[in-house]
């Protein structure tokens, strides 16, 4: 068991190395000298040269990568060119809205998708099943922001049930109550959950329907236990591994969706920070965010892999 | 029944071909579909409603009688003309991205599958690239390379490359063990001929299927990048750019965001369905694996 844990964790290291390399090289690819950007318009050549030495930009690329990684491990992601603040500070300020958006979306998507997929598998070929297969193709063809604007149009502009845009914080000096927080997030959650529901429901349907053909389901039914118990305790429990897997893989989609959804709903989170950073060509911030998002994605999937041990007692690596 | 007839018998393929074909015709015939220059703006026609018509001033100073089927935007440009011309850019970006991703991914997949020496390093690199969420990688690449049509195509294609590479690698790994490849090798056939003449044609069907899915996601990603203001320059009419422009005044004029979607969504749906259908017909083995 310990050996498995160790092997799995070690396997993540080369992935993280490549991620850091790519993220580092993207900054190097960018035109323009970061030292000149930091020094500003009125700087002399000596000022720029001094900053170059300070940042280590006069060293070779591998050395620069080493310096950068060293800083990253100490929790230093550099300084924003544009806002002149540490990148980590900028990120810390924006974590709450993004986590609120992401967690709520995953929970909402699971609450909709798992029952939907299970029932579709149970009554395969029925109307719900056909509806689901149509919905899942559509879910991958409608961009997140179109869904977002349709929902805004319907629920915020036409019906005026929910606020159009914005975010109310749960913590900090300007904290609003949980109800105000939730009201702001209902539409973003629905928007972002759409693709995720399509993804999870499809996999749930496939794996539950496979489980339903197993002998132990026939045995369970023969024992005379209720159909609900057959579905939940026997079929769904055995279909858990692929469902959890697709939730992990879907995090990549979720992260892309967060960037778009935060822009549509004017939520001041990490996604809108990303967009602002790109518009301002603020490369240390872009670098820090891409690194943060990718590392989170990799680590979440590591957790998913480890969860198999709990979900499927047969798995003993 | 030959392959073409089997394809046409498939409902998804039929829908995909008809809708996509219409969209391609619209893109090609854009100047003849009652459009005006998509970048011409007339300050007398700012934010006009659907169906308004009048004497519209063109860039060269002449005027023309024009009916604004989809209204006009906040610069006084004809939305209908912009959406129709936008089909050119969106479809073009989709097609170019798919070709580029297939060429890069196909090449690297063949290298990794055929030459064991590069396999491990190349595939670890691909794993790392896949760990960066696709839209984020595209955004970062656009930021680094600048936004022109060719850099946007490259930026959207690169995140798709690892998936294509993995697919081609696994195909090559099984094909290289086939007797006909072994025979070719025994006859001292040069490696590049084995790869391109013997292995590639057998990997073509799944590659085409993958290519359609890449094209669908490329059209979406281009729209998303432009919508965020990070894609092609705003004066180029693309569906994403038109929506980005309409975003600011969405509550007064929702049409500027929603009308381009009426073109974008059916296009992506058609390409996705085409891919599903092609997969079912051309590549039944792959279909079962993917399900």
Interface residues (C-beta under 8 A of the other chain):
Chain A: X14 X15 X16 X17 X18 X19 X21 X22 X23 X26 X27 X29 X30 X31 X137 X138 X140 X141 X142 X143 X144 X145 X146 X149 X150 X152 X153 X157 X164 X206 X251 X252 X253 X255 X256 X259 X260 X263 X274 X275 X277 X278 X279 X281 X283 X286 X287 X289 X290 X293 X294 X297 X298
Chain B: X124 X125 X127 X128 X129 X131 X132 X133 X134 X135 X136 X137 X139 X140 X141 X142 X143 X144 X145 X146 X216 X220 X223 X224 X227 X228 X229 X230 X243 X250 X251 X254 X257 X258 X261 X264 X265 X268 X269 X272 X273 X276 X291
